[in-house]
Amino acid sequence: NLLANYKKMDDALREQTFTDIYDDSMWLINLVENLLAVTRIEGGQVNLTRSIELMDEVVSEALKHINRKSKEHTIRVTSGKDFILAHIDAKLIVQVIINLVDNAIKYTPVGSVIEIHTDQKEQWVTVSVSDNGPGIPDEQKPRIFDMFYSGANKVVDSRRSLGLGLSLCKSIVTAHGGTISVSDNQPNGTAFKFTLPAGEVELHE
């Protein structure tokens, strides 16, 4: 009983206990928010607020909100072109990138490299989030975007096994008319890749 043992705890144990309570509370809030978001998007209750966005800025915004554990990993941002525009709801795509990077952090050891890469081919923008961690077994890949599914490779806090982040990513990308997939990274690790409709700048004379 926490209340009964509170006075017996030293300062370090109290601090750790409060940290655990806070982390679990934030995880639960995030779980509920993701569940509500998936339900609303898949139910057609969310109207996308689309605009032409520069993908460099979208990625930069996502990096501001990445899990604090990212300090234990190396995150690299690369691009196949200097000026990539997408026709998207920026806030939702920021959330997709956050979820994919947080997922990579959770499933890879400290010191792993996570790369966010953007590119464009004709009318589609591609975004990939890859890592050099242990990878995902082939038998898990078909279910990786299912609601509440979690594989067996998590290396950070195995209590948190209710997976909603990837399901939310799929819902958001699909709502944009894009696709999302997972594959093996080379020589090792995992790569998530999704597509978005490219944007064009309208020039007025």
Backbone as ProteinMPNN parsed JSONL, in Angstrom:
{"seq_chain_A": "NLLANYKKMDDALREQTFTDIYDDSMWLINLVENLLAVTRIEGGQVNLTRSIELMDEVVSEALKHINRKSKEHTIRVTSGKDFILAHIDAKLIVQVIINLVDNAIKYTPVGSVIEIHTDQKEQWVTVSVSDNGPGIPDEQKPRIFDMFYSGANKVVDSRRSLGLGLSLCKSIVTAHGGTISVSDNQPNGTAFKFTLPAGEVELHE", "coords_chain_A": {"N_chain_A": [[0.851, -1.182, 0.0], [0.744, 2.07, -1.014], [0.276, 4.517, 0.4], [0.487, 3.688, 3.058], [3.14, 2.931, 3.218], [4.526, 5.193, 2.638], [5.873, 6.98, 4.441], [7.993, 5.438, 5.15], [9.683, 5.393, 3.046], [12.744, 6.359, 1.451], [14.156, 9.436, 0.122], [14.999, 9.018, -2.542], [13.587, 6.725, -3.33], [10.983, 7.651, -3.093], [10.978, 9.638, -5.068], [11.394, 8.055, -7.354], [9.092, 6.506, -7.265], [7.042, 8.416, -7.614], [7.747, 9.275, -10.151], [7.269, 6.94, -11.628], [4.496, 6.735, -11.279], [3.651, 9.051, -12.579], [4.6, 8.546, -15.206], [3.095, 6.259, -15.869], [0.539, 7.33, -15.734], [0.597, 9.224, -17.819], [1.015, 7.465, -19.936], [-1.415, 6.068, -19.913], [-3.217, 8.142, -20.474], [-2.337, 8.791, -23.054], [-2.912, 6.388, -24.329], [-5.749, 6.305, -24.233], [-6.333, 8.646, -25.685], [-5.26, 7.981, -28.211], [-6.864, 5.779, -28.853], [-9.4, 6.968, -29.039], [-8.864, 8.679, -31.169], [-8.282, 6.893, -33.298], [-10.765, 5.601, -33.505], [-12.462, 7.749, -34.209], [-11.339, 8.653, -36.646], [-11.461, 6.346, -38.299], [-14.16, 6.093, -38.3], [-14.974, 8.118, -39.879], [-15.332, 10.606, -38.746], [-13.609, 12.667, -38.594], [-12.593, 15.539, -40.14], [-10.22, 16.243, -42.48], [-7.905, 18.874, -42.279], [-6.487, 20.187, -44.705], [-3.474, 21.45, -46.179], [-0.888, 22.965, -48.188], [2.207, 21.806, -47.379], [5.598, 22.148, -46.3], [7.745, 19.484, -46.133], [10.116, 19.306, -44.645], [9.655, 21.093, -42.57], [7.498, 19.896, -41.308], [8.638, 17.515, -40.339], [10.547, 18.638, -38.615], [8.885, 19.836, -36.709], [7.726, 17.563, -35.588], [9.95, 16.413, -34.338], [10.315, 18.063, -32.176], [8.627, 17.11, -30.291], [9.24, 14.545, -29.649], [9.582, 11.578, -27.709], [11.285, 11.79, -24.585], [13.239, 9.877, -24.236], [14.581, 9.758, -26.572], [17.004, 10.961, -26.44], [18.802, 9.037, -25.848], [19.253, 7.78, -28.168], [20.423, 8.004, -31.581], [19.204, 10.272, -33.837], [18.659, 10.764, -37.181], [18.063, 12.946, -39.904], [17.198, 12.887, -43.228], [16.965, 13.693, -46.752], [15.684, 13.179, -50.048], [15.338, 15.191, -51.8], [15.537, 18.786, -52.016], [13.318, 20.386, -51.666], [10.393, 19.542, -50.718], [7.007, 19.195, -51.031], [3.833, 18.567, -49.557], [0.359, 17.68, -49.655], [-1.455, 17.917, -47.039], [-2.877, 17.227, -43.744], [-1.235, 18.803, -41.475], [-0.89, 18.594, -38.641], [-1.805, 16.022, -38.061], [-0.054, 14.4, -39.55], [2.342, 15.037, -38.333], [1.863, 13.727, -35.924], [1.891, 11.067, -36.815], [4.607, 10.727, -37.518], [5.798, 11.17, -35.013], [4.736, 8.964, -33.569], [5.874, 6.797, -34.991], [8.632, 7.197, -34.622], [8.789, 7.134, -31.803], [7.992, 4.489, -31.49], [10.169, 3.165, -32.653], [12.135, 3.888, -30.815], [11.246, 2.553, -28.51], [11.532, -0.123, -29.228], [14.18, -0.633, -29.763], [17.636, -0.995, -28.768], [19.475, 1.119, -26.447], [21.431, 3.646, -27.934], [20.973, 3.017, -30.542], [20.5, 3.8, -34.052], [18.235, 5.965, -35.57], [16.564, 6.798, -38.482], [14.999, 9.357, -40.3], [13.593, 9.739, -43.346], [12.788, 11.615, -46.192], [11.221, 11.839, -49.401], [10.362, 12.307, -52.883], [8.36, 11.102, -55.518], [7.089, 11.641, -58.494], [3.693, 12.11, -58.136], [3.615, 11.528, -55.462], [4.659, 11.748, -52.105], [7.128, 10.278, -50.095], [7.752, 8.971, -46.885], [10.007, 7.668, -44.63], [10.776, 5.819, -41.7], [13.366, 4.464, -40.174], [15.376, 1.975, -38.462], [18.261, 0.52, -36.775], [17.887, -1.663, -35.185], [16.824, -4.778, -33.556], [14.926, -5.7, -35.365], [11.798, -6.933, -36.867], [10.086, -9.956, -36.57], [9.123, -11.99, -39.388], [6.627, -13.24, -39.165], [5.183, -11.542, -37.576], [4.775, -9.211, -38.978], [2.406, -9.0, -40.715], [0.406, -8.316, -38.883], [1.115, -6.032, -37.623], [-0.005, -3.481, -37.729], [-2.434, -3.779, -36.558], [-5.038, -2.957, -34.256], [-4.265, -2.8, -30.827], [-2.345, -4.756, -31.041], [0.807, -6.085, -30.161], [4.184, -6.789, -30.595], [6.831, -9.125, -29.675], [9.291, -8.021, -29.164], [9.878, -5.79, -27.656], [12.032, -3.65, -25.87], [11.928, -1.857, -23.884], [10.287, -1.34, -20.965], [8.212, -3.66, -20.57], [5.646, -3.866, -19.617], [3.89, -2.318, -20.994], [1.972, -3.121, -23.283], [-0.179, -2.687, -24.945], [-0.81, -1.968, -28.057], [-1.385, 0.888, -29.884], [-0.383, 2.975, -31.296], [0.719, 2.42, -33.906], [-1.54, 1.565, -35.23], [-3.038, 3.899, -35.238], [-1.372, 5.442, -36.877], [-1.71, 4.126, -39.346], [-4.451, 4.612, -39.796], [-4.502, 7.421, -40.07], [-2.783, 7.865, -42.285], [-4.126, 6.394, -44.265], [-6.496, 7.86, -44.392], [-5.558, 10.065, -45.71], [-5.297, 9.102, -48.2], [-3.065, 7.638, -48.691], [-0.547, 5.013, -48.302], [0.822, 2.64, -45.937], [3.614, 0.771, -44.825], [5.662, -1.984, -43.626], [8.992, -3.137, -43.439], [12.067, -5.069, -43.662], [15.015, -3.463, -42.575], [18.186, -2.732, -44.034], [21.587, -3.314, -43.127], [20.351, -4.537, -40.97], [17.491, -4.33, -38.774], [14.449, -2.311, -38.774], [12.124, -0.887, -41.09], [9.736, 1.555, -41.538], [7.454, 2.777, -43.88], [5.639, 5.346, -45.441], [3.201, 6.846, -47.648], [2.213, 9.983, -49.101], [0.009, 12.389, -50.611], [1.511, 14.503, -52.981], [2.187, 18.033, -52.929], [1.492, 21.063, -54.725], [2.743, 24.233, -55.628], [0.776, 26.973, -56.259], [0.985, 29.323, -58.761], [0.251, 32.669, -59.182], [-0.529, 35.007, -61.606]], "CA_chain_A": [[0.0, 0.0, 0.0], [1.616, 3.228, -1.173], [0.08, 5.48, 1.482], [0.972, 3.12, 4.313], [4.6, 2.82, 3.198], [5.117, 6.452, 2.177], [6.791, 7.54, 5.428], [9.156, 4.558, 5.271], [10.509, 5.525, 1.843], [13.739, 7.429, 1.418], [13.858, 10.422, -0.919], [15.223, 8.447, -3.874], [12.483, 5.815, -3.633], [9.791, 8.481, -3.307], [11.088, 10.271, -6.388], [11.182, 7.026, -8.372], [7.681, 6.114, -7.216], [6.253, 9.479, -8.249], [8.064, 9.239, -11.581], [6.543, 5.801, -12.198], [3.068, 7.077, -11.303], [3.47, 10.041, -13.651], [4.786, 7.885, -16.502], [1.951, 5.389, -16.123], [-0.623, 8.189, -15.985], [0.742, 9.765, -19.167], [0.803, 6.358, -20.873], [-2.847, 5.787, -19.963], [-3.842, 9.253, -21.2], [-1.984, 8.625, -24.462], [-3.658, 5.226, -24.81], [-7.143, 6.707, -24.442], [-6.372, 9.615, -26.786], [-5.042, 7.259, -29.462], [-8.048, 4.961, -29.123], [-10.443, 7.879, -29.512], [-8.478, 9.185, -32.487], [-8.483, 5.813, -34.275], [-12.208, 5.389, -33.662], [-13.044, 8.886, -34.933], [-10.845, 8.689, -38.024], [-12.019, 5.221, -39.044], [-15.601, 6.3, -38.4], [-15.231, 9.25, -40.761], [-15.76, 11.745, -37.948], [-12.558, 13.677, -38.6], [-12.392, 16.206, -41.421], [-8.835, 16.671, -42.612], [-7.653, 20.275, -42.602], [-5.303, 20.058, -45.553], [-2.814, 22.606, -46.777], [0.404, 22.62, -48.776], [3.194, 21.899, -46.303], [6.978, 21.764, -46.566], [7.964, 18.312, -45.287], [11.19, 19.588, -43.687], [9.057, 21.758, -41.413], [6.662, 18.907, -40.627], [9.553, 16.645, -39.595], [11.128, 19.439, -37.527], [7.861, 19.983, -35.678], [7.596, 16.268, -34.908], [11.124, 16.183, -33.497], [10.178, 18.85, -30.95], [7.731, 16.428, -29.358], [9.627, 13.144, -29.521], [9.815, 11.058, -26.365], [12.567, 12.222, -24.018], [14.2, 8.786, -24.356], [15.303, 9.893, -27.837], [18.355, 11.411, -26.132], [19.636, 7.847, -25.761], [19.391, 7.279, -29.529], [20.848, 8.975, -32.59], [18.154, 10.478, -34.836], [19.153, 11.45, -38.368], [17.035, 13.38, -40.855], [17.742, 13.014, -44.578], [15.949, 13.953, -47.772], [16.118, 12.941, -51.416], [15.195, 16.455, -52.522], [15.644, 19.953, -51.141], [12.066, 21.118, -51.496], [9.323, 18.558, -50.874], [5.716, 19.687, -50.567], [2.766, 17.57, -49.469], [-0.985, 18.215, -49.404], [-1.737, 17.118, -45.852], [-3.226, 17.823, -42.462], [0.098, 18.775, -40.872], [-0.911, 18.126, -37.251], [-1.964, 14.571, -38.048], [1.169, 13.771, -40.05], [3.304, 15.18, -37.239], [1.573, 12.647, -34.983], [2.361, 9.815, -37.419], [6.067, 10.672, -37.381], [6.076, 10.994, -33.582], [4.429, 7.587, -33.187], [6.834, 5.879, -35.596], [9.928, 7.359, -33.958], [8.633, 6.594, -30.451], [7.965, 3.037, -31.628], [11.554, 2.735, -32.871], [12.847, 4.054, -29.55], [10.814, 1.514, -27.578], [11.888, -1.462, -29.666], [15.602, -0.74, -30.078], [18.51, -0.741, -27.621], [20.114, 2.427, -26.311], [22.529, 3.835, -28.868], [20.562, 2.689, -31.907], [20.34, 4.918, -34.983], [16.912, 6.075, -36.19], [16.645, 7.742, -39.6], [13.77, 9.831, -40.937], [13.961, 10.104, -44.718], [11.686, 12.056, -47.049], [11.538, 11.884, -50.824], [9.179, 12.485, -53.725], [8.367, 10.49, -56.841], [5.893, 12.071, -59.208], [2.626, 12.72, -57.34], [3.599, 10.987, -54.101], [5.747, 11.967, -51.16], [7.374, 9.115, -49.249], [8.433, 9.214, -45.615], [10.397, 6.415, -43.989], [11.413, 5.865, -40.382], [14.079, 3.187, -40.089], [16.305, 1.829, -37.344], [19.202, -0.59, -36.91], [17.646, -2.526, -34.03], [16.713, -6.223, -33.777], [13.995, -6.036, -36.437], [10.5, -7.534, -36.562], [9.944, -11.264, -37.222], [8.209, -11.987, -40.532], [5.272, -13.665, -38.791], [4.497, -10.438, -36.902], [4.563, -8.07, -39.877], [1.027, -8.814, -41.205], [-0.491, -7.835, -37.833], [1.778, -4.956, -36.887], [-0.848, -2.289, -37.686], [-3.711, -4.1, -35.924], [-5.273, -2.31, -32.969], [-3.908, -3.526, -29.605], [-1.326, -5.783, -31.251], [2.172, -5.728, -29.791], [5.085, -7.909, -30.79], [7.558, -9.626, -28.512], [10.666, -7.529, -29.157], [10.048, -4.518, -26.959], [13.142, -3.688, -24.923], [11.697, -0.821, -22.875], [9.041, -1.407, -20.21], [7.365, -4.68, -21.18], [4.271, -3.785, -19.111], [3.06, -1.496, -21.871], [1.869, -3.963, -24.462], [-1.371, -2.387, -25.735], [-0.329, -1.161, -29.164], [-2.344, 1.703, -30.636], [0.323, 3.981, -32.07], [0.834, 2.057, -35.315], [-2.899, 1.54, -35.776], [-3.382, 5.296, -35.497], [-0.609, 5.844, -38.062], [-2.376, 3.585, -40.539], [-5.723, 5.315, -39.985], [-4.229, 8.774, -40.554], [-2.231, 7.79, -43.642], [-5.201, 5.939, -45.151], [-7.421, 8.986, -44.563], [-4.928, 10.965, -46.679], [-5.216, 8.424, -49.487], [-1.752, 7.02, -48.821], [-0.354, 3.655, -47.801], [1.915, 2.488, -44.979], [4.106, -0.604, -44.845], [6.834, -2.264, -42.805], [9.907, -4.075, -44.086], [13.367, -5.173, -43.011], [16.042, -2.503, -42.953], [19.441, -3.41, -44.355], [21.701, -4.77, -42.997], [19.485, -5.06, -39.912], [16.556, -3.347, -38.26], [13.095, -2.216, -39.321], [11.827, 0.348, -41.817], [8.339, 1.883, -41.818], [7.383, 3.717, -44.999], [4.278, 5.721, -45.823], [3.103, 7.776, -48.772], [1.271, 11.09, -48.973], [-0.117, 13.121, -51.872], [2.405, 15.657, -53.114], [1.535, 19.326, -53.088], [2.036, 21.95, -55.745], [2.589, 25.662, -55.353], [0.044, 27.651, -57.322], [1.544, 30.634, -59.098], [-0.771, 33.578, -59.702], [0.041, 36.125, -62.353]], "C_chain_A": [[0.89, 1.236, 0.0], [1.495, 4.197, -0.01], [0.66, 4.976, 2.793], [2.496, 3.11, 4.38], [5.306, 4.134, 2.872], [6.178, 6.973, 3.147], [8.056, 6.701, 5.575], [10.123, 4.707, 4.092], [11.572, 6.602, 2.027], [13.435, 8.335, 0.223], [13.983, 9.84, -2.323], [14.066, 7.542, -4.279], [11.196, 6.587, -3.875], [9.808, 9.105, -4.699], [10.826, 9.262, -7.499], [9.728, 6.599, -8.432], [6.801, 7.143, -7.903], [6.505, 9.53, -9.757], [7.31, 8.115, -12.273], [5.053, 6.1, -12.312], [2.784, 8.059, -12.433], [3.573, 9.38, -15.023], [3.591, 7.005, -16.849], [0.695, 6.196, -16.415], [-0.581, 8.758, -17.398], [0.53, 8.687, -20.216], [-0.681, 6.066, -21.027], [-3.593, 6.882, -20.721], [-3.586, 9.112, -22.7], [-2.748, 7.466, -25.086], [-5.09, 5.6, -25.141], [-7.255, 7.676, -25.615], [-6.185, 8.932, -28.134], [-6.252, 6.422, -29.845], [-9.184, 5.819, -29.662], [-10.134, 8.382, -30.918], [-8.693, 8.139, -33.565], [-9.958, 5.624, -34.561], [-12.838, 6.504, -34.482], [-12.611, 8.902, -36.393], [-11.459, 7.569, -38.848], [-13.527, 5.342, -39.187], [-15.974, 7.483, -39.272], [-15.663, 10.502, -40.033], [-14.716, 12.86, -37.892], [-12.414, 14.24, -40.009], [-10.954, 16.713, -41.488], [-8.758, 18.149, -42.984], [-6.357, 20.329, -43.4], [-4.779, 21.411, -46.028], [-1.509, 22.124, -47.39], [1.486, 22.869, -47.734], [4.57, 21.466, -46.796], [7.352, 20.636, -45.604], [9.104, 18.514, -44.293], [10.63, 20.212, -42.413], [8.179, 20.798, -40.617], [7.529, 17.987, -39.775], [10.154, 17.394, -38.409], [10.147, 19.615, -36.381], [7.694, 18.689, -34.897], [8.749, 16.043, -33.936], [11.074, 16.979, -32.198], [9.403, 18.09, -29.876], [8.086, 14.958, -29.154], [9.899, 12.808, -28.057], [11.213, 11.433, -25.862], [13.633, 11.135, -24.097], [14.997, 8.875, -25.656], [16.737, 10.364, -27.608], [19.325, 10.238, -26.055], [19.846, 7.201, -27.126], [19.932, 8.394, -30.43], [19.755, 9.079, -33.647], [18.721, 11.318, -35.979], [17.985, 11.791, -39.288], [17.694, 13.586, -42.21], [16.604, 13.234, -45.566], [16.525, 13.718, -49.158], [16.041, 14.18, -52.272], [15.242, 17.604, -51.524], [14.299, 20.587, -50.807], [10.902, 20.173, -51.774], [8.047, 19.098, -50.243], [4.697, 18.559, -50.555], [1.449, 18.26, -49.153], [-1.586, 17.413, -48.253], [-2.365, 17.954, -44.743], [-1.964, 17.716, -41.605], [0.1, 18.211, -39.449], [-1.012, 16.609, -37.175], [-0.706, 13.862, -38.532], [2.311, 13.926, -39.052], [3.111, 14.048, -36.236], [2.04, 11.301, -35.516], [3.87, 9.672, -37.221], [6.468, 10.469, -35.925], [5.862, 9.542, -33.173], [5.451, 6.6, -33.742], [8.205, 5.984, -34.936], [9.866, 6.826, -32.531], [8.631, 5.07, -30.473], [9.381, 2.489, -31.82], [12.364, 2.831, -31.583], [12.521, 2.914, -28.589], [11.377, 0.148, -27.938], [13.359, -1.625, -30.029], [16.446, -0.423, -28.851], [19.034, 0.692, -27.611], [21.3, 2.506, -27.269], [22.185, 3.514, -30.303], [20.391, 3.96, -32.737], [18.955, 4.853, -35.616], [17.001, 7.142, -37.274], [15.26, 8.074, -40.134], [14.156, 10.347, -42.32], [12.722, 10.499, -45.504], [12.155, 12.115, -48.498], [10.244, 12.099, -51.601], [9.396, 11.807, -55.063], [7.035, 10.79, -57.496], [4.886, 12.684, -58.233], [2.586, 12.249, -55.885], [4.86, 11.35, -53.332], [5.901, 10.7, -50.327], [8.144, 9.546, -48.005], [8.771, 7.859, -45.016], [11.051, 6.698, -42.645], [12.053, 4.503, -40.173], [15.031, 3.179, -38.899], [17.238, 0.656, -37.617], [19.103, -1.527, -35.716], [17.493, -3.987, -34.405], [15.757, -6.62, -34.886], [12.709, -6.668, -35.933], [10.4, -8.872, -37.278], [8.896, -11.224, -38.329], [6.784, -12.342, -40.139], [4.481, -12.561, -38.089], [4.108, -9.307, -37.851], [3.115, -7.91, -40.349], [0.078, -8.206, -40.176], [0.0, -6.561, -37.156], [0.928, -3.695, -36.775], [-2.221, -2.559, -37.071], [-3.827, -3.396, -34.578], [-4.99, -3.273, -31.818], [-2.867, -4.618, -29.819], [0.038, -5.256, -30.836], [3.043, -6.958, -29.938], [5.868, -8.224, -29.535], [8.95, -9.03, -28.365], [10.892, -6.259, -28.354], [11.138, -4.636, -25.897], [12.979, -2.655, -23.828], [10.325, -1.015, -22.249], [8.029, -2.365, -20.829], [5.939, -4.659, -20.654], [3.351, -3.159, -20.144], [2.898, -2.176, -23.222], [0.639, -3.683, -25.313], [-0.998, -1.427, -26.855], [-1.438, -0.43, -29.896], [-1.643, 2.687, -31.563], [0.389, 3.669, -33.549], [-0.528, 1.981, -35.982], [-3.363, 2.949, -36.108], [-2.641, 5.814, -36.73], [-1.302, 5.38, -39.335], [-3.671, 4.33, -40.827], [-5.501, 6.701, -40.579], [-3.734, 8.751, -41.996], [-3.303, 7.376, -44.64], [-6.193, 7.06, -45.42], [-6.874, 10.01, -45.556], [-4.862, 10.351, -48.074], [-3.893, 7.732, -49.729], [-1.728, 5.596, -48.307], [0.801, 3.654, -46.806], [2.31, 1.025, -44.942], [5.311, -0.734, -43.924], [7.682, -3.299, -43.526], [11.193, -4.15, -43.275], [14.28, -4.06, -43.501], [17.336, -3.267, -43.207], [20.624, -2.644, -43.772], [20.85, -5.366, -41.884], [18.581, -3.936, -39.417], [15.231, -3.373, -38.99], [12.921, -0.88, -40.029], [10.324, 0.466, -42.031], [8.331, 2.947, -42.906], [5.934, 4.051, -45.291], [4.307, 6.776, -46.918], [2.019, 8.808, -48.514], [1.156, 11.79, -50.325], [0.79, 14.348, -51.886], [1.596, 16.932, -53.301], [2.216, 20.151, -54.163], [1.78, 23.397, -55.347], [1.886, 26.304, -56.537], [0.623, 29.048, -57.534], [0.467, 31.493, -59.735], [-0.1, 34.755, -60.399], [-0.639, 37.431, -61.968]], "O_chain_A": [[1.696, 1.426, 0.911], [2.509, 4.655, 0.517], [1.254, 5.742, 3.551], [3.079, 3.259, 5.454], [6.536, 4.19, 2.834], [7.264, 7.366, 2.722], [9.074, 7.189, 6.065], [11.247, 4.205, 4.137], [11.335, 7.622, 2.673], [12.56, 8.031, -0.588], [13.166, 10.137, -3.195], [13.612, 7.579, -5.423], [10.408, 6.232, -4.751], [8.805, 9.106, -5.412], [10.127, 9.562, -8.467], [9.188, 6.358, -9.511], [5.917, 6.79, -8.683], [5.592, 9.795, -10.539], [6.774, 8.299, -13.366], [4.42, 5.762, -13.312], [1.798, 7.917, -13.157], [2.741, 9.62, -15.898], [3.128, 7.002, -17.99], [-0.122, 5.799, -17.246], [-1.595, 8.776, -18.095], [-0.06, 8.944, -21.265], [-1.159, 5.84, -22.139], [-4.49, 6.595, -21.514], [-4.492, 9.289, -23.514], [-3.182, 7.548, -26.235], [-5.594, 5.253, -26.209], [-8.158, 7.552, -26.443], [-6.874, 9.266, -29.098], [-6.625, 6.358, -31.016], [-9.852, 5.444, -30.626], [-11.029, 8.498, -31.756], [-9.226, 8.448, -34.631], [-10.362, 5.5, -35.717], [-13.661, 6.238, -35.359], [-13.43, 9.14, -37.281], [-11.926, 7.799, -39.963], [-14.112, 4.755, -40.098], [-17.152, 7.82, -39.397], [-16.294, 11.376, -40.628], [-14.916, 13.873, -37.223], [-12.143, 13.501, -40.956], [-10.528, 17.512, -40.655], [-9.456, 18.613, -43.886], [-5.272, 20.493, -42.841], [-5.529, 22.363, -46.242], [-1.076, 21.0, -47.136], [1.665, 23.993, -47.264], [4.695, 20.542, -47.599], [7.282, 20.814, -44.388], [9.067, 17.947, -43.2], [11.078, 19.896, -41.31], [8.123, 20.879, -39.39], [7.198, 17.709, -38.623], [10.258, 16.84, -37.315], [10.531, 19.55, -35.213], [7.536, 18.716, -33.677], [8.543, 15.539, -32.832], [11.724, 16.607, -31.221], [9.515, 18.398, -28.689], [7.316, 14.211, -28.552], [10.377, 13.638, -27.284], [12.188, 11.397, -26.611], [14.823, 11.443, -24.032], [15.979, 8.152, -25.831], [17.593, 10.191, -28.475], [20.535, 10.423, -26.183], [20.537, 6.188, -27.233], [19.896, 9.572, -30.073], [19.414, 8.083, -34.284], [19.199, 12.433, -35.771], [17.04, 11.014, -39.426], [18.638, 14.366, -42.333], [15.437, 12.995, -45.257], [17.691, 14.013, -49.42], [16.618, 14.221, -53.359], [15.013, 17.411, -50.33], [14.16, 21.25, -49.779], [10.475, 20.02, -52.919], [8.021, 19.42, -49.055], [4.698, 17.7, -51.437], [1.418, 19.287, -48.476], [-2.162, 16.347, -48.472], [-2.387, 19.185, -44.786], [-1.665, 16.648, -41.071], [0.988, 17.439, -39.09], [-0.379, 15.981, -36.326], [-0.33, 12.827, -37.98], [3.157, 13.039, -38.938], [4.087, 13.474, -35.752], [2.536, 10.476, -34.75], [4.35, 8.617, -36.806], [7.373, 9.688, -35.631], [6.712, 8.953, -32.504], [5.853, 5.669, -33.045], [8.867, 4.97, -34.715], [10.787, 6.14, -32.089], [9.197, 4.431, -29.585], [9.747, 1.476, -31.225], [13.183, 1.959, -31.293], [13.411, 2.374, -27.932], [11.669, -0.655, -27.052], [13.744, -2.668, -30.557], [16.016, 0.338, -27.985], [19.033, 1.379, -28.632], [22.074, 1.557, -27.398], [23.009, 3.713, -31.197], [20.169, 5.046, -32.202], [18.551, 3.813, -36.135], [17.456, 8.257, -37.02], [14.449, 7.183, -40.388], [14.951, 11.279, -42.445], [11.717, 9.789, -45.481], [13.318, 12.399, -48.785], [9.157, 12.073, -51.025], [10.462, 11.914, -55.668], [5.994, 10.262, -57.104], [5.195, 13.675, -57.572], [1.633, 12.539, -55.163], [5.974, 11.267, -53.85], [4.906, 10.115, -49.9], [9.057, 10.37, -48.068], [7.901, 6.995, -44.91], [11.778, 7.678, -42.478], [11.354, 3.502, -40.014], [15.437, 4.227, -38.397], [17.038, -0.104, -38.564], [20.097, -2.112, -35.286], [17.977, -4.407, -35.456], [15.77, -7.774, -35.316], [12.544, -6.909, -34.737], [10.61, -8.926, -38.49], [7.899, -10.51, -38.222], [5.833, -11.809, -40.71], [3.254, -12.628, -38.013], [3.203, -8.53, -37.549], [2.621, -6.783, -40.385], [-0.948, -7.637, -40.549], [-0.632, -6.068, -36.221], [1.105, -2.915, -35.84], [-3.078, -1.676, -37.059], [-2.844, -3.256, -33.851], [-5.428, -4.423, -31.839], [-2.535, -5.338, -28.878], [0.382, -4.11, -31.127], [2.691, -8.04, -29.467], [5.609, -7.668, -28.467], [9.722, -9.486, -27.522], [11.992, -5.707, -28.373], [11.167, -5.595, -25.125], [13.812, -2.581, -22.925], [9.308, -0.871, -22.927], [7.104, -1.942, -21.523], [5.087, -5.368, -21.19], [2.154, -3.445, -20.161], [3.596, -1.852, -24.183], [0.422, -4.37, -26.311], [-0.884, -0.221, -26.637], [-2.331, -1.057, -30.465], [-2.248, 3.179, -32.516], [0.144, 4.548, -34.375], [-0.662, 2.296, -37.164], [-4.005, 3.172, -37.134], [-3.217, 6.542, -37.539], [-1.459, 6.148, -40.284], [-3.959, 4.645, -41.982], [-6.224, 7.114, -41.486], [-4.206, 9.522, -42.832], [-3.387, 7.934, -45.733], [-6.681, 7.203, -46.541], [-7.645, 10.743, -46.177], [-4.422, 11.002, -49.021], [-3.619, 7.285, -50.842], [-2.758, 5.041, -47.923], [1.65, 4.545, -46.822], [1.457, 0.141, -45.016], [5.901, 0.259, -43.498], [7.157, -4.224, -44.146], [11.386, -3.394, -42.323], [14.315, -3.751, -44.692], [17.545, -4.341, -42.643], [20.669, -1.421, -43.906], [20.645, -6.579, -41.852], [18.865, -2.754, -39.614], [14.92, -4.313, -39.721], [13.494, 0.131, -39.623], [9.706, -0.413, -42.632], [9.108, 3.901, -42.86], [5.092, 3.158, -45.38], [5.29, 7.496, -47.093], [1.042, 8.551, -47.81], [2.109, 11.783, -51.105], [0.831, 15.123, -50.931], [0.46, 16.9, -53.774], [3.392, 19.945, -54.464], [0.729, 23.73, -54.799], [2.34, 26.196, -57.676], [0.731, 29.842, -56.599], [-0.157, 31.09, -60.717], [0.782, 35.407, -59.841], [-0.291, 38.487, -62.495]]}, "name": "protein", "num_of_chains": 1, "seq": "NLLANYKKMDDALREQTFTDIYDDSMWLINLVENLLAVTRIEGGQVNLTRSIELMDEVVSEALKHINRKSKEHTIRVTSGKDFILAHIDAKLIVQVIINLVDNAIKYTPVGSVIEIHTDQKEQWVTVSVSDNGPGIPDEQKPRIFDMFYSGANKVVDSRRSLGLGLSLCKSIVTAHGGTISVSDNQPNGTAFKFTLPAGEVELHE"}
